Amino acid sequence: MYHSGRVERLRIPDACTPEVSQTSNMQNDAGEFVDLYVPRKCSASNRIIGAKDHASIQMNVAEVDKVTGRFNGQFKTYAICGAIRRMGESDDSILRLAKNDGIVSKNF
């Protein structure tokens, strides 16, 4: 854009990484989040999962007691973005994450 004889650069935001403004109104005085929407992050790739990513999933994997084999009331939550699912890597990513968290044995 030309302005008074100088060329100014236009900043075009990347479509894959939404901008998150760092303003002082994100947390109140008690430290609680006050935004209407806090985006999720993909557990496998650390990408931000946008509100319009309708191919993304979030699943809870139950933790079981090692002796009885029963659900102990706790679970691990994994979020997988649509890009990982489109590549067909979601099953491998969930298995890798479950191994790292000790839900699945390392030699599985």
N, CA, C and O atoms as a printed pandas DataFrame, in Angstrom:
     atom_number atom_name residue_name chain_id  residue_number  x_coord  y_coord  z_coord
0              1         N          MET        A               1    0.853   -1.148    0.000
1              2        CA          MET        A               1    0.000    0.000    0.000
2              3         C          MET        A               1    0.907    1.222    0.000
3              4         O          MET        A               1    1.872    1.281    0.762
4              5         N          TYR        A               2    0.608    2.175   -0.833
5              6        CA          TYR        A               2    1.406    3.391   -0.918
6              7         C          TYR        A               2    0.812    4.454   -0.019
7              8         O          TYR        A               2   -0.388    4.725   -0.049
8              9         N          HIS        A               3    1.672    5.043    0.773
9             10        CA          HIS        A               3    1.234    6.071    1.699
10            11         C          HIS        A               3    2.354    7.085    1.807
11            12         O          HIS        A               3    3.427    6.776    2.327
12            13         N          SER        A               4    2.121    8.260    1.333
13            14        CA          SER        A               4    3.069    9.379    1.363
14            15         C          SER        A               4    4.418    9.003    0.770
15            16         O          SER        A               4    5.465    9.371    1.303
16            17         N          GLY        A               5    4.386    8.268   -0.335
17            18        CA          GLY        A               5    5.616    7.948   -1.028
18            19         C          GLY        A               5    6.363    6.746   -0.473
19            20         O          GLY        A               5    7.367    6.338   -1.058
20            21         N          ARG        A               6    5.921    6.173    0.612
21            22        CA          ARG        A               6    6.589    5.006    1.183
22            23         C          ARG        A               6    5.757    3.756    0.921
23            24         O          ARG        A               6    4.539    3.821    0.758
24            25         N          VAL        A               7    6.425    2.646    0.886
25            26        CA          VAL        A               7    5.734    1.371    0.744
26            27         C          VAL        A               7    5.602    0.770    2.138
27            28         O          VAL        A               7    6.597    0.531    2.821
28            29         N          GLU        A               8    4.368    0.532    2.545
29            30        CA          GLU        A               8    4.125   -0.077    3.848
30            31         C          GLU        A               8    3.791   -1.545    3.649
31            32         O          GLU        A               8    3.106   -1.919    2.697
32            33         N          ARG        A               9    4.272   -2.346    4.538
33            34        CA          ARG        A               9    3.988   -3.775    4.459
34            35         C          ARG        A               9    2.651   -4.076    5.097
35            36         O          ARG        A               9    2.342   -3.601    6.189
36            37         N          LEU        A              10    1.874   -4.864    4.407
37            38        CA          LEU        A              10    0.625   -5.353    4.983
38            39         C          LEU        A              10    0.918   -6.663    5.689
39            40         O          LEU        A              10    1.596   -7.529    5.136
40            41         N          ARG        A              11    0.426   -6.814    6.876
41            42        CA          ARG        A              11    0.599   -8.058    7.614
42            43         C          ARG        A              11   -0.634   -8.914    7.381
43            44         O          ARG        A              11   -1.741   -8.569    7.794
44            45         N          ILE        A              12   -0.417  -10.036    6.710
45            46        CA          ILE        A              12   -1.503  -10.959    6.425
46            47         C          ILE        A              12   -1.339  -12.140    7.369
47            48         O          ILE        A              12   -0.330  -12.843    7.299
48            49         N          PRO        A              13   -2.304  -12.376    8.249
49            50        CA          PRO        A              13   -2.163  -13.485    9.199
50            51         C          PRO        A              13   -2.243  -14.824    8.490
51            52         O          PRO        A              13   -2.967  -14.975    7.506
52            53         N          ASP        A              14   -1.502  -15.786    8.991
53            54        CA          ASP        A              14   -1.508  -17.133    8.456
54            55         C          ASP        A              14   -2.848  -17.795    8.777
55            56         O          ASP        A              14   -3.335  -17.703    9.904
56            57         N          ALA        A              15   -3.437  -18.457    7.790
57            58        CA          ALA        A              15   -4.760  -19.056    7.983
58            59         C          ALA        A              15   -4.717  -20.264    8.917
59            60         O          ALA        A              15   -5.725  -20.597    9.539
60            61         N          CYS        A              16   -3.560  -20.923    9.022
61            62        CA          CYS        A              16   -3.471  -22.124    9.847
62            63         C          CYS        A              16   -3.260  -21.822   11.320
63            64         O          CYS        A              16   -3.590  -22.650   12.169
64            65         N          THR        A              17   -2.721  -20.660   11.642
65            66        CA          THR        A              17   -2.466  -20.338   13.041
66            67         C          THR        A              17   -3.245  -19.094   13.417
67            68         O          THR        A              17   -2.822  -17.982   13.099
68            69         N          PRO        A              18   -4.371  -19.259   14.086
69            70        CA          PRO        A              18   -5.156  -18.087   14.474
70            71         C          PRO        A              18   -4.403  -17.242   15.487
71            72         O          PRO        A              18   -3.650  -17.754   16.316
72            73         N          GLU        A              19   -4.623  -15.945   15.402
73            74        CA          GLU        A              19   -3.947  -15.033   16.303
74            75         C          GLU        A              19   -4.650  -15.022   17.651
75            76         O          GLU        A              19   -5.879  -15.006   17.729
76            77         N          VAL        A              20   -3.861  -15.032   18.691
77            78        CA          VAL        A              20   -4.378  -14.936   20.047
78            79         C          VAL        A              20   -3.826  -13.653   20.624
79            80         O          VAL        A              20   -2.614  -13.503   20.775
80            81         N          SER        A              21   -4.705  -12.735   20.944
81            82        CA          SER        A              21   -4.245  -11.456   21.467
82            83         C          SER        A              21   -3.906  -11.601   22.938
83            84         O          SER        A              21   -4.659  -12.198   23.707
84            85         N          GLN        A              22   -2.781  -11.055   23.314
85            86        CA          GLN        A              22   -2.337  -11.101   24.700
86            87         C          GLN        A              22   -2.741   -9.804   25.385
87            88         O          GLN        A              22   -1.928   -8.889   25.521
88            89         N          THR        A              23   -3.974   -9.726   25.807
89            90        CA          THR        A              23   -4.450   -8.535   26.485
90            91         C          THR        A              23   -4.588   -8.824   27.965
91            92         O          THR        A              23   -4.529   -9.977   28.393
92            93         N          SER        A              24   -4.771   -7.779   28.736
93            94        CA          SER        A              24   -4.842   -7.947   30.182
94            95         C          SER        A              24   -6.191   -8.485   30.640
95            96         O          SER        A              24   -6.340   -8.830   31.813
96            97         N          ASN        A              25   -7.174   -8.567   29.756
97            98        CA          ASN        A              25   -8.488   -9.032   30.184
98            99         C          ASN        A              25   -8.687  -10.532   29.982
99           100         O          ASN        A              25   -9.821  -11.005   30.059
100          101         N          MET        A              26   -7.631  -11.290   29.728
101          102        CA          MET        A              26   -7.784  -12.730   29.567
102          103         C          MET        A              26   -8.010  -13.423   30.904
103          104         O          MET        A              26   -8.673  -14.459   30.958
104          105         N          GLN        A              27   -7.463  -12.859   31.993
105          106        CA          GLN        A              27   -7.664  -13.428   33.318
106          107         C          GLN        A              27   -8.136  -12.326   34.253
107          108         O          GLN        A              27   -7.737  -11.168   34.130
108          109         N          ASN        A              28   -8.981  -12.704   35.175
109          110        CA          ASN        A              28   -9.423  -11.715   36.153
110          111         C          ASN        A              28   -8.425  -11.655   37.308
111          112         O          ASN        A              28   -7.385  -12.312   37.258
112          113         N          ASP        A              29   -8.724  -10.891   38.325
113          114        CA          ASP        A              29   -7.799  -10.722   39.446
114          115         C          ASP        A              29   -7.565  -12.018   40.213
115          116         O          ASP        A              29   -6.518  -12.195   40.836
116          117         N          ALA        A              30   -8.532  -12.915   40.168
117          118        CA          ALA        A              30   -8.385  -14.196   40.856
118          119         C          ALA        A              30   -7.598  -15.206   40.025
119          120         O          ALA        A              30   -7.329  -16.308   40.503
120          121         N          GLY        A              31   -7.224  -14.859   38.795
121          122        CA          GLY        A              31   -6.469  -15.752   37.930
122          123         C          GLY        A              31   -7.319  -16.704   37.126
123          124         O          GLY        A              31   -6.786  -17.636   36.525
124          125         N          GLU        A              32   -8.632  -16.502   37.092
125          126        CA          GLU        A              32   -9.533  -17.366   36.334
126          127         C          GLU        A              32   -9.653  -16.847   34.909
127          128         O          GLU        A              32   -9.623  -15.639   34.678
128          129         N          PHE        A              33   -9.789  -17.770   33.946
129          130        CA          PHE        A              33   -9.971  -17.372   32.559
130          131         C          PHE        A              33  -11.360  -16.778   32.374
131          132         O          PHE        A              33  -12.341  -17.313   32.890
132          133         N          VAL        A              34  -11.443  -15.689   31.649
133          134        CA          VAL        A              34  -12.718  -15.020   31.453
134          135         C          VAL        A              34  -13.100  -14.949   29.983
135          136         O          VAL        A              34  -14.110  -14.332   29.645
136          137         N          ASP        A              35  -12.316  -15.567   29.097
137          138        CA          ASP        A              35  -12.666  -15.560   27.685
138          139         C          ASP        A              35  -13.846  -16.481   27.437
139          140         O          ASP        A              35  -14.067  -17.439   28.178
140          141         N          LEU        A              36  -14.598  -16.183   26.394
141          142        CA          LEU        A              36  -15.726  -17.031   26.038
142          143         C          LEU        A              36  -15.265  -18.329   25.399
143          144         O          LEU        A              36  -15.930  -19.356   25.532
144          145         N          TYR        A              37  -14.124  -18.294   24.703
145          146        CA          TYR        A              37  -13.653  -19.471   23.985
146          147         C          TYR        A              37  -12.161  -19.638   24.238
147          148         O          TYR        A              37  -11.368  -18.756   23.908
148          149         N          VAL        A              38  -11.786  -20.749   24.812
149          150        CA          VAL        A              38  -10.384  -21.099   24.988
150          151         C          VAL        A              38  -10.119  -22.277   24.060
151          152         O          VAL        A              38  -10.687  -23.349   24.269
152          153         N          PRO        A              39   -9.275  -22.117   23.042
153          154        CA          PRO        A              39   -9.089  -23.188   22.062
154          155         C          PRO        A              39   -8.353  -24.385   22.648
155          156         O          PRO        A              39   -7.545  -24.253   23.567
156          157         N          ARG        A              40   -8.653  -25.553   22.094
157          158        CA          ARG        A              40   -7.953  -26.773   22.473
158          159         C          ARG        A              40   -6.681  -26.891   21.647
159          160         O          ARG        A              40   -6.549  -26.248   20.605
160          161         N          LYS        A              41   -5.754  -27.703   22.106
161          162        CA          LYS        A              41   -4.547  -27.989   21.343
162          163         C          LYS        A              41   -4.513  -29.475   21.046
163          164         O          LYS        A              41   -4.921  -30.300   21.864
164          165         N          CYS        A              42   -4.017  -29.803   19.859
165          166        CA          CYS        A              42   -3.896  -31.196   19.458
166          167         C          CYS        A              42   -2.855  -31.873   20.346
167          168         O          CYS        A              42   -1.764  -31.337   20.540
168          169         N          SER        A              43   -3.178  -33.028   20.877
169          170        CA          SER        A              43   -2.252  -33.750   21.748
170          171         C          SER        A              43   -1.072  -34.311   20.974
171          172         O          SER        A              43    0.004  -34.491   21.543
172          173         N          ALA        A              44   -1.248  -34.590   19.689
173          174        CA          ALA        A              44   -0.190  -35.197   18.894
174          175         C          ALA        A              44    0.746  -34.170   18.274
175          176         O          ALA        A              44    1.955  -34.393   18.228
176          177         N          SER        A              45    0.213  -33.050   17.796
177          178        CA          SER        A              45    1.038  -32.091   17.053
178          179         C          SER        A              45    1.161  -30.729   17.721
179          180         O          SER        A              45    1.913  -29.882   17.239
180          181         N          ASN        A              46    0.453  -30.497   18.800
181          182        CA          ASN        A              46    0.425  -29.202   19.502
182          183         C          ASN        A              46   -0.157  -28.068   18.662
183          184         O          ASN        A              46    0.050  -26.899   18.987
184          185         N          ARG        A              47   -0.866  -28.382   17.607
185          186        CA          ARG        A              47   -1.555  -27.353   16.828
186          187         C          ARG        A              47   -2.800  -26.908   17.576
187          188         O          ARG        A              47   -3.420  -27.688   18.299
188          189         N          ILE        A              48   -3.153  -25.650   17.392
189          190        CA          ILE        A              48   -4.401  -25.166   17.970
190          191         C          ILE        A              48   -5.557  -25.708   17.139
191          192         O          ILE        A              48   -5.547  -25.607   15.912
192          193         N          ILE        A              49   -6.544  -26.276   17.801
193          194        CA          ILE        A              49   -7.726  -26.797   17.117
194          195         C          ILE        A              49   -8.741  -25.669   17.066
195          196         O          ILE        A              49   -9.261  -25.242   18.097
196          197         N          GLY        A              50   -9.017  -25.193   15.876
197          198        CA          GLY        A              50   -9.933  -24.075   15.700
198          199         C          GLY        A              50  -11.378  -24.476   15.927
199          200         O          GLY        A              50  -11.716  -25.659   15.966
200          201         N          ALA        A              51  -12.211  -23.481   16.073
201          202        CA          ALA        A              51  -13.632  -23.735   16.322
202          203         C          ALA        A              51  -14.305  -24.382   15.118
203          204         O          ALA        A              51  -15.296  -25.095   15.281
204          205         N          LYS        A              52  -13.795  -24.151   13.929
205          206        CA          LYS        A              52  -14.405  -24.690   12.715
206          207         C          LYS        A              52  -13.758  -25.988   12.244
207          208         O          LYS        A              52  -14.071  -26.465   11.153
208          209         N          ASP        A              53  -12.873  -26.565   13.032
209          210        CA          ASP        A              53  -12.260  -27.843   12.679
210          211         C          ASP        A              53  -13.217  -28.959   13.088
211          212         O          ASP        A              53  -13.102  -29.524   14.176
212          213         N          HIS        A              54  -14.151  -29.263   12.211
213          214        CA          HIS        A              54  -15.187  -30.240   12.526
214          215         C          HIS        A              54  -14.705  -31.679   12.376
215          216         O          HIS        A              54  -15.431  -32.610   12.725
216          217         N          ALA        A              55  -13.489  -31.875   11.863
217          218        CA          ALA        A              55  -12.934  -33.222   11.754
218          219         C          ALA        A              55  -12.152  -33.615   12.998
219          220         O          ALA        A              55  -11.714  -34.760   13.109
220          221         N          SER        A              56  -11.968  -32.698   13.930
221          222        CA          SER        A              56  -11.195  -32.999   15.134
222          223         C          SER        A              56  -12.026  -33.836   16.106
223          224         O          SER        A              56  -13.256  -33.808   16.088
224          225         N          ILE        A              57  -11.322  -34.574   16.945
225          226        CA          ILE        A              57  -11.986  -35.409   17.948
226          227         C          ILE        A              57  -11.350  -35.161   19.312
227          228         O          ILE        A              57  -10.217  -34.689   19.411
228          229         N          GLN        A              58  -12.089  -35.485   20.340
229          230        CA          GLN        A              58  -11.566  -35.496   21.696
230          231         C          GLN        A              58  -12.077  -36.768   22.344
231          232         O          GLN        A              58  -13.278  -37.039   22.335
232          233         N          MET        A              59  -11.170  -37.544   22.902
233          234        CA          MET        A              59  -11.583  -38.814   23.492
234          235         C          MET        A              59  -10.976  -38.972   24.874
235          236         O          MET        A              59   -9.873  -38.498   25.147
236          237         N          ASN        A              60  -11.715  -39.644   25.734
237          238        CA          ASN        A              60  -11.258  -39.972   27.075
238          239         C          ASN        A              60  -10.897  -41.451   27.097
239          240         O          ASN        A              60  -11.712  -42.307   26.753
240          241         N          VAL        A              61   -9.657  -41.743   27.510
241          242        CA          VAL        A              61   -9.198  -43.125   27.625
242          243         C          VAL        A              61   -9.166  -43.462   29.109
243          244         O          VAL        A              61   -8.483  -42.799   29.890
244          245         N          ALA        A              62   -9.902  -44.485   29.488
245          246        CA          ALA        A              62  -10.057  -44.841   30.901
246          247         C          ALA        A              62   -8.778  -45.454   31.452
247          248         O          ALA        A              62   -8.083  -46.202   30.763
248          249         N          GLU        A              63   -8.479  -45.126   32.704
249          250        CA          GLU        A              63   -7.403  -45.789   33.433
250          251         C          GLU        A              63   -8.029  -46.915   34.246
251          252         O          GLU        A              63   -9.074  -46.734   34.872
252          253         N          VAL        A              64   -7.387  -48.069   34.232
253          254        CA          VAL        A              64   -7.926  -49.228   34.939
254          255         C          VAL        A              64   -6.964  -49.655   36.035
255          256         O          VAL        A              64   -5.761  -49.406   35.962
256          257         N          ASP        A              65   -7.514  -50.297   37.043
257          258        CA          ASP        A              65   -6.709  -50.827   38.136
258          259         C          ASP        A              65   -5.910  -52.013   37.617
259          260         O          ASP        A              65   -6.454  -52.868   36.917
260          261         N          LYS        A              66   -4.623  -52.076   37.952
261          262        CA          LYS        A              66   -3.762  -53.142   37.430
262          263         C          LYS        A              66   -4.112  -54.509   38.010
263          264         O          LYS        A              66   -3.885  -55.532   37.363
264          265         N          VAL        A              67   -4.654  -54.536   39.206
265          266        CA          VAL        A              67   -4.967  -55.816   39.857
266          267         C          VAL        A              67   -6.324  -56.337   39.404
267          268         O          VAL        A              67   -6.432  -57.478   38.955
268          269         N          THR        A              68   -7.360  -55.509   39.518
269          270        CA          THR        A              68   -8.716  -55.974   39.222
270          271         C          THR        A              68   -9.111  -55.785   37.765
271          272         O          THR        A              68  -10.009  -56.470   37.278
272          273         N          GLY        A              69   -8.459  -54.872   37.066
273          274        CA          GLY        A              69   -8.821  -54.609   35.677
274          275         C          GLY        A              69  -10.075  -53.783   35.536
275          276         O          GLY        A              69  -10.678  -53.758   34.463
276          277         N          ARG        A              70  -10.486  -53.102   36.598
277          278        CA          ARG        A              70  -11.698  -52.284   36.578
278          279         C          ARG        A              70  -11.355  -50.806   36.461
279          280         O          ARG        A              70  -10.268  -50.363   36.832
280          281         N          PHE        A              71  -12.310  -50.066   35.937
281          282        CA          PHE        A              71  -12.184  -48.614   35.794
282          283         C          PHE        A              71  -12.068  -47.984   37.177
283          284         O          PHE        A              71  -12.890  -48.246   38.055
284          285         N          ASN        A              72  -11.033  -47.143   37.371
285          286        CA          ASN        A              72  -10.812  -46.558   38.693
286          287         C          ASN        A              72  -11.340  -45.129   38.811
287          288         O          ASN        A              72  -11.046  -44.446   39.792
288          289         N          GLY        A              73  -12.103  -44.674   37.840
289          290        CA          GLY        A              73  -12.707  -43.346   37.917
290          291         C          GLY        A              73  -11.880  -42.242   37.298
291          292         O          GLY        A              73  -12.322  -41.094   37.257
292          293         N          GLN        A              74  -10.691  -42.558   36.816
293          294        CA          GLN        A              74   -9.842  -41.547   36.191
294          295         C          GLN        A              74   -9.668  -41.865   34.720
295          296         O          GLN        A              74   -9.820  -43.008   34.290
296          297         N          PHE        A              75   -9.346  -40.824   33.951
297          298        CA          PHE        A              75   -9.131  -41.012   32.525
298          299         C          PHE        A              75   -8.170  -39.953   32.014
299          300         O          PHE        A              75   -7.956  -38.925   32.656
300          301         N          LYS        A              76   -7.594  -40.219   30.849
301          302        CA          LYS        A              76   -6.734  -39.268   30.150
302          303         C          LYS        A              76   -7.512  -38.764   28.942
303          304         O          LYS        A              76   -8.172  -39.541   28.252
304          305         N          THR        A              77   -7.431  -37.470   28.691
305          306        CA          THR        A              77   -8.138  -36.863   27.569
306          307         C          THR        A              77   -7.145  -36.544   26.466
307          308         O          THR        A              77   -6.118  -35.910   26.708
308          309         N          TYR        A              78   -7.452  -36.984   25.261
309          310        CA          TYR        A              78   -6.626  -36.704   24.092
310          311         C          TYR        A              78   -7.480  -35.981   23.062
311          312         O          TYR        A              78   -8.618  -36.372   22.802
312          313         N          ALA        A              79   -6.929  -34.930   22.481
313          314        CA          ALA        A              79   -7.586  -34.194   21.399
314          315         C          ALA        A              79   -6.724  -34.352   20.152
315          316         O          ALA        A              79   -5.515  -34.124   20.197
316          317         N          ILE        A              80   -7.337  -34.738   19.048
317          318        CA          ILE        A              80   -6.635  -34.942   17.784
318          319         C          ILE        A              80   -7.254  -34.016   16.753
319          320         O          ILE        A              80   -8.470  -34.013   16.562
320          321         N          CYS        A              81   -6.414  -33.228   16.086
321          322        CA          CYS        A              81   -6.916  -32.264   15.102
322          323         C          CYS        A              81   -7.277  -32.977   13.798
323          324         O          CYS        A              81   -6.873  -34.117   13.566
324          325         N          GLY        A              82   -8.031  -32.297   12.970
325          326        CA          GLY        A              82   -8.486  -32.864   11.712
326          327         C          GLY        A              82   -7.366  -33.146   10.734
327          328         O          GLY        A              82   -7.472  -34.070    9.927
328          329         N          ALA        A              83   -6.284  -32.364   10.789
329          330        CA          ALA        A              83   -5.163  -32.580    9.870
330          331         C          ALA        A              83   -4.484  -33.921   10.138
331          332         O          ALA        A              83   -4.123  -34.628    9.197
332          333         N          ILE        A              84   -4.309  -34.273   11.388
333          334        CA          ILE        A              84   -3.709  -35.569   11.741
334          335         C          ILE        A              84   -4.633  -36.703   11.310
335          336         O          ILE        A              84   -4.167  -37.741   10.841
336          337         N          ARG        A              85   -5.928  -36.511   11.466
337          338        CA          ARG        A              85   -6.887  -37.542   11.060
338          339         C          ARG        A              85   -6.915  -37.705    9.550
339          340         O          ARG        A              85   -7.030  -38.826    9.054
340          341         N          ARG        A              86   -6.812  -36.598    8.803
341          342        CA          ARG        A              86   -6.804  -36.683    7.340
342          343         C          ARG        A              86   -5.580  -37.433    6.828
343          344         O          ARG        A              86   -5.648  -38.116    5.806
344          345         N          MET        A              87   -4.453  -37.304    7.541
345          346        CA          MET        A              87   -3.236  -38.015    7.140
346          347         C          MET        A              87   -3.281  -39.491    7.525
347          348         O          MET        A              87   -2.421  -40.265    7.107
348          349         N          GLY        A              88   -4.269  -39.884    8.312
349          350        CA          GLY        A              88   -4.375  -41.272    8.741
350          351         C          GLY        A              88   -3.404  -41.624    9.854
351          352         O          GLY        A              88   -3.041  -42.789   10.013
352          353         N          GLU        A              89   -2.982  -40.637   10.622
353          354        CA          GLU        A              89   -2.000  -40.850   11.678
354          355         C          GLU        A              89   -2.606  -40.831   13.073
355          356         O          GLU        A              89   -1.873  -40.891   14.060
356          357         N          SER        A              90   -3.926  -40.748   13.177
357          358        CA          SER        A              90   -4.530  -40.593   14.503
358          359         C          SER        A              90   -4.380  -41.851   15.352
359          360         O          SER        A              90   -4.151  -41.749   16.557
360          361         N          ASP        A              91   -4.502  -43.030   14.756
361          362        CA          ASP        A              91   -4.380  -44.251   15.548
362          363         C          ASP        A              91   -2.973  -44.418   16.101
363          364         O          ASP        A              91   -2.803  -44.811   17.255
364          365         N          ASP        A              92   -1.967  -44.125   15.292
365          366        CA          ASP        A              92   -0.586  -44.215   15.752
366          367         C          ASP        A              92   -0.287  -43.159   16.813
367          368         O          ASP        A              92    0.446  -43.422   17.767
368          369         N          SER        A              93   -0.854  -41.971   16.646
369          370        CA          SER        A              93   -0.633  -40.892   17.611
370          371         C          SER        A              93   -1.259  -41.222   18.960
371          372         O          SER        A              93   -0.647  -40.987   20.002
372          373         N          ILE        A              94   -2.473  -41.763   18.948
373          374        CA          ILE        A              94   -3.139  -42.114   20.203
374          375         C          ILE        A              94   -2.388  -43.242   20.906
375          376         O          ILE        A              94   -2.253  -43.225   22.130
376          377         N          LEU        A              95   -1.900  -44.219   20.150
377          378        CA          LEU        A              95   -1.125  -45.303   20.746
378          379         C          LEU        A              95    0.172  -44.773   21.358
379          380         O          LEU        A              95    0.546  -45.180   22.458
380          381         N          ARG        A              96    0.857  -43.872   20.660
381          382        CA          ARG        A              96    2.094  -43.285   21.178
382          383         C          ARG        A              96    1.831  -42.497   22.455
383          384         O          ARG        A              96    2.586  -42.611   23.420
384          385         N          LEU        A              97    0.760  -41.694   22.470
385          386        CA          LEU        A              97    0.419  -40.914   23.658
386          387         C          LEU        A              97    0.040  -41.817   24.832
387          388         O          LEU        A              97    0.416  -41.546   25.973
388          389         N          ALA        A              98   -0.701  -42.883   24.554
389          390        CA          ALA        A              98   -1.105  -43.803   25.617
390          391         C          ALA        A              98    0.099  -44.554   26.186
391          392         O          ALA        A              98    0.142  -44.830   27.385
392          393         N          LYS        A              99    1.071  -44.885   25.344
393          394        CA          LYS        A              99    2.298  -45.516   25.838
394          395         C          LYS        A              99    3.076  -44.556   26.729
395          396         O          LYS        A              99    3.589  -44.954   27.774
396          397         N          ASN        A             100    3.165  -43.289   26.317
397          398        CA          ASN        A             100    3.897  -42.300   27.116
398          399         C          ASN        A             100    3.230  -42.055   28.462
399          400         O          ASN        A             100    3.914  -41.777   29.447
400          401         N          ASP        A             101    1.899  -42.153   28.518
401          402        CA          ASP        A             101    1.170  -41.928   29.767
402          403         C          ASP        A             101    1.045  -43.192   30.616
403          404         O          ASP        A             101    0.507  -43.139   31.721
404          405         N          GLY        A             102    1.533  -44.322   30.115
405          406        CA          GLY        A             102    1.493  -45.556   30.888
406          407         C          GLY        A             102    0.168  -46.275   30.844
407          408         O          GLY        A             102   -0.058  -47.183   31.643
408          409         N          ILE        A             103   -0.714  -45.905   29.941
409          410        CA          ILE        A             103   -2.009  -46.585   29.827
410          411         C          ILE        A             103   -1.840  -47.910   29.089
411          412         O          ILE        A             103   -2.465  -48.911   29.440
412          413         N          VAL        A             104   -0.994  -47.906   28.072
413          414        CA          VAL        A             104   -0.699  -49.107   27.297
414          415         C          VAL        A             104    0.746  -49.494   27.600
415          416         O          VAL        A             104    1.597  -48.622   27.775
416          417         N          SER        A             105    1.026  -50.789   27.663
417          418        CA          SER        A             105    2.388  -51.226   27.971
418          419         C          SER        A             105    3.345  -50.804   26.858
419          420         O          SER        A             105    2.951  -50.684   25.698
420          421         N          LYS        A             106    4.590  -50.584   27.220
421          422        CA          LYS        A             106    5.604  -50.082   26.275
422          423         C          LYS        A             106    5.899  -51.076   25.163
423          424         O          LYS        A             106    6.271  -50.669   24.063
424          425         N          ASN        A             107    5.743  -52.374   25.423
425          426        CA          ASN        A             107    6.058  -53.381   24.406
426          427         C          ASN        A             107    4.841  -53.801   23.591
427          428         O          ASN        A             107    4.876  -54.842   22.935
428          429         N          PHE        A             108    3.772  -53.022   23.617
429          430        CA          PHE        A             108    2.558  -53.333   22.869
430          431         C          PHE        A             108    2.811  -53.157   21.400
431          432         O          PHE        A             108    1.910  -53.371   20.589
